[in-house]
Amino acid sequence: MDFEGNCIMKLSTHRDGQTYTYDHCTNCVCNATTNICQRKVCPPLTCSLTNQITELGECCPKCVETQETVTTCSYKGKEYKSGDNWKHNNCHKCSCLNGQIRCKAETCAKGLICPNRYKLTRLTGDCCHTCVERVMSREPVGVSDGWMSAYVMRSDMN
């Protein structure tokens, strides 16, 4: 085959002046060994990306109708919006997502061993045990020459 004056696109040869379709959105013309292509511009859509569909053989997406999604949850007499999170208790966190409540338990480290001068304890409001530093005070606590133990949370122990 003589390629002089022709265009090659996607392993296909096109004669000078021939128009052809490159894909569903692009039309081309061969002009003296140069492919000149024009891509269709799709109109902007007002629906969300999750409600858009491009049908087989079509170039531009279209909006599709969906059933209205429930965007609130009711839990123990309180209303939550989709995306809201709350603590069910110290060890369980819940969220509302499109009308469904999802709760999950906090995962605590197992076999946690604390270094010297630290004690394994569960702080008020926390689910999991953590290592806290023992701090000794020389102030009397009502007993002559008594010592008082206090616990200080260390942020670098997580």
CORPECOR-V962629 format. One record per run of one state. SS is the DSSP state (@ for helix, = for strand, . for the rest). FROM is the first residue (numbers start at 1). LEN is the number of residues. If there is no record, write none. Layout:
# CORPECOR-V962629
{{SS,FROM,LEN} {SS,FROM,LEN}}
This chain:
# CORPECOR-V962629
{{.,1,6} {=,7,3} {.,10,2} {=,12,3} {.,15,4} {=,19,5} {.,24,2} {=,26,6} {.,32,2} {=,34,6} {.,40,9} {@,49,3} {=,52,2} {.,54,8} {=,62,2} {.,64,8} {=,72,4} {.,76,2} {=,78,4} {.,82,3} {=,85,5} {.,90,2} {=,92,6} {.,98,2} {=,100,6} {.,106,12} {=,118,4} {.,122,8} {=,130,8} {.,138,10} {=,148,6} {.,154,1} {@,155,3} {.,158,1}}
